[in-house]
Amino acid sequence: MLLFSNPLSVLDDIYLINKHADVFTYTTLVDALGKKGRIEEATKLTNKMLHKGIDPTPVTYRTVIHRYCQMGKVDDLVLEKMLLRQKCRTVNQVIEKLCGLGKLEEADKILGKVLRTASTSDAKTCYVLMEGYLKKGVPLSAYKVACRTFNRDLIPDVKMCEKLSKRLVLEGKVEEADQLMLRLVERGRILPLPSKQSVVL
């Protein structure tokens, strides 16, 4: 098929017959280029779409995120432009996809960019990455994400922190587990445990 042999020529043909490519056309062409590993051309095409003021649909986001994450191109400018348009939901999709592909370091880099704003939506993004690290069996990395979250005056999910604390204890990281729960106590999210001295028999 012509569409898959030369997607960019299809776009040229559309203009020649005085038609305007819509978001669905762009998404189809970007996906076709991505499947062939032609990520640079897909980048140019997506940039063209954004420059024309065409807003990506959820399908466009899923397509571009999937292809870019597969190719390990998460730092590309085009993806950053897309993240700016629908920040919270899209960033979570990127991080979830990267975690699913086992690219946790790339996900961590994306999180670093996100945490510059320190909004409540960023805490949800931190949750996604913490969960990814736990599934991968690296609770200490999840702990570091939690610390970064606290350092930005955000509070990570309490249940996730409790789950992480238990995993840290199992791995002999008792000090980190205690520090994690202490920070939740300081923020008033959980009640402090009664000390042994205060327990009346």
C-alpha positions as CSV (number, residue, x, y, z in Angstrom):
1,M,0.0,0.0,0.0
2,L,1.2,3.5,-0.8
3,L,0.2,4.7,2.7
4,F,2.8,2.4,4.3
5,S,5.5,2.6,1.6
6,N,5.7,6.4,1.6
7,P,3.4,8.1,4.2
8,L,4.9,11.6,3.6
9,S,4.0,11.5,-0.1
10,V,0.4,10.8,0.9
11,L,0.4,14.0,2.8
12,D,1.7,15.9,-0.3
13,D,-1.0,14.3,-2.5
14,I,-3.7,15.5,0.0
15,Y,-2.4,19.1,-0.5
16,L,-2.2,18.8,-4.3
17,I,-6.0,18.0,-4.4
18,N,-6.7,21.1,-2.2
19,K,-7.6,19.1,0.8
20,H,-6.5,19.8,4.4
21,A,-5.1,16.9,6.4
22,D,-7.0,16.5,9.7
23,V,-5.7,15.1,13.0
24,F,-6.8,11.6,12.0
25,T,-4.8,11.7,8.8
26,Y,-1.7,12.9,10.7
27,T,-2.2,10.2,13.4
28,T,-2.4,7.5,10.8
29,L,0.7,8.7,9.0
30,V,2.7,9.1,12.2
31,D,1.8,5.6,13.2
32,A,2.8,4.2,9.8
33,L,6.2,5.9,10.0
34,G,6.6,4.7,13.6
35,K,5.9,1.1,12.6
36,K,8.7,1.4,10.0
37,G,11.1,2.9,12.6
38,R,11.2,6.2,10.7
39,I,11.0,8.2,13.9
40,E,12.7,11.3,12.6
41,E,10.1,11.6,9.8
42,A,7.4,11.0,12.3
43,T,8.8,13.8,14.5
44,K,8.8,16.2,11.6
45,L,5.2,15.3,10.7
46,T,4.0,15.7,14.3
47,N,5.8,19.0,14.6
48,K,4.0,20.1,11.4
49,M,0.7,19.1,12.9
50,L,1.3,21.0,16.1
51,H,2.6,24.1,14.1
52,K,-0.6,24.2,12.1
53,G,-2.5,24.4,15.4
54,I,-4.1,21.0,15.1
55,D,-4.7,19.6,18.6
56,P,-3.8,15.9,19.0
57,T,-6.6,13.5,20.0
58,P,-6.2,10.9,22.7
59,V,-5.5,8.4,19.9
60,T,-2.7,10.6,18.6
61,Y,-1.2,10.8,22.1
62,R,-1.3,7.0,22.5
63,T,0.2,6.4,19.0
64,V,3.0,8.9,19.4
65,I,3.8,7.9,23.0
66,H,3.9,4.2,22.1
67,R,6.2,4.7,19.1
68,Y,8.5,7.2,20.9
69,C,8.8,5.1,24.0
70,Q,9.5,2.0,22.0
71,M,12.3,3.8,20.2
72,G,13.6,5.4,23.4
73,K,13.0,8.9,22.1
74,V,11.2,10.3,25.2
75,D,13.4,13.4,25.3
76,D,12.5,14.5,21.9
77,L,11.2,18.1,21.6
78,V,8.0,16.9,19.9
79,L,7.0,14.8,22.9
80,E,7.6,17.7,25.2
81,K,5.4,20.0,23.1
82,M,2.6,17.4,23.3
83,L,3.1,17.1,27.1
84,L,2.6,20.8,27.4
85,R,-0.8,20.6,25.8
86,Q,-2.4,18.0,28.1
87,K,0.2,17.7,30.9
88,C,-1.1,15.5,33.7
89,R,-2.8,12.7,31.8
90,T,-0.2,12.6,29.0
91,V,2.8,12.5,31.4
92,N,1.2,9.7,33.3
93,Q,0.7,7.8,30.0
94,V,4.3,8.3,29.1
95,I,5.6,7.1,32.5
96,E,3.2,4.2,32.5
97,K,4.4,3.2,29.0
98,L,8.0,3.5,29.9
99,C,7.6,1.5,33.1
100,G,5.8,-1.2,31.1
101,L,8.7,-1.3,28.7
102,G,11.2,-1.5,31.6
103,K,12.6,1.9,30.8
104,L,12.5,3.2,34.3
105,E,15.5,5.5,34.0
106,E,13.9,7.3,31.1
107,A,10.7,7.6,33.1
108,D,12.7,9.1,36.0
109,K,14.1,11.8,33.6
110,I,10.6,12.7,32.5
111,L,9.5,13.0,36.2
112,G,12.4,15.4,36.8
113,K,11.0,17.8,34.2
114,V,7.5,17.4,35.6
115,L,8.5,18.2,39.2
116,R,9.6,21.7,38.3
117,T,6.0,22.9,38.6
118,A,5.1,21.1,41.8
119,S,1.4,20.8,41.2
120,T,-1.0,18.3,42.8
121,S,-1.2,16.4,39.5
122,D,2.6,15.8,39.7
123,A,2.0,13.7,42.9
124,K,-0.1,11.4,40.8
125,T,2.7,11.1,38.3
126,C,5.1,10.2,41.1
127,Y,2.7,7.5,42.2
128,V,2.9,5.9,38.7
129,L,6.7,5.8,38.8
130,M,6.8,4.5,42.4
131,E,4.5,1.7,41.4
132,G,6.7,1.0,38.4
133,Y,9.8,0.7,40.6
134,L,8.0,-1.6,43.1
135,K,6.8,-3.9,40.3
136,K,10.4,-4.0,39.1
137,G,11.6,-5.0,42.6
138,V,13.6,-1.8,43.3
139,P,11.9,-0.3,46.3
140,L,14.9,1.9,47.1
141,S,14.4,3.8,43.8
142,A,10.7,4.2,44.6
143,Y,11.8,5.6,48.0
144,K,13.9,8.2,46.2
145,V,10.9,9.2,44.1
146,A,8.9,9.6,47.3
147,C,11.6,11.8,48.7
148,R,11.7,14.0,45.6
149,T,7.9,14.3,45.9
150,F,8.2,15.5,49.5
151,N,11.0,17.9,48.6
152,R,8.7,19.6,46.2
153,D,6.1,20.2,49.0
154,L,3.9,17.4,47.5
155,I,2.6,14.4,49.4
156,P,2.7,11.0,47.7
157,D,-0.1,8.6,48.0
158,V,-0.4,7.3,51.7
159,K,-1.3,3.7,50.8
160,M,1.6,3.6,48.3
161,C,4.0,4.8,51.0
162,E,2.7,2.2,53.4
163,K,3.2,-0.5,50.8
164,L,6.7,0.9,50.0
165,S,7.6,1.0,53.7
166,K,6.8,-2.7,54.2
167,R,8.9,-3.6,51.1
168,L,11.8,-1.5,52.4
169,V,11.7,-3.3,55.8
170,L,11.7,-6.7,54.0
171,E,14.9,-5.6,52.2
172,G,16.5,-4.5,55.4
173,K,16.1,-0.8,54.7
174,V,14.5,0.0,58.1
175,E,15.9,3.5,58.4
176,E,14.4,4.5,55.0
177,A,11.1,2.9,55.9
178,D,11.0,4.9,59.2
179,Q,11.9,8.1,57.4
180,L,9.1,7.7,54.9
181,M,6.5,7.1,57.5
182,L,7.8,10.0,59.7
183,R,7.4,12.4,56.8
184,L,3.8,11.4,56.4
185,V,3.3,11.9,60.2
186,E,4.9,15.4,59.9
187,R,2.5,16.3,57.1
188,G,-0.5,15.1,59.2
189,R,-1.4,12.3,56.8
190,I,-1.1,9.5,59.4
191,L,-1.1,9.4,63.2
192,P,2.2,8.7,65.0
193,L,2.4,5.3,66.6
194,P,2.4,5.4,70.4
195,S,5.8,5.0,72.0
196,K,6.4,2.0,74.2
197,Q,6.8,4.2,77.2
198,S,3.4,5.7,76.7
199,V,1.6,2.4,76.7
200,V,-0.2,1.8,80.0
201,L,-0.6,-1.9,80.9
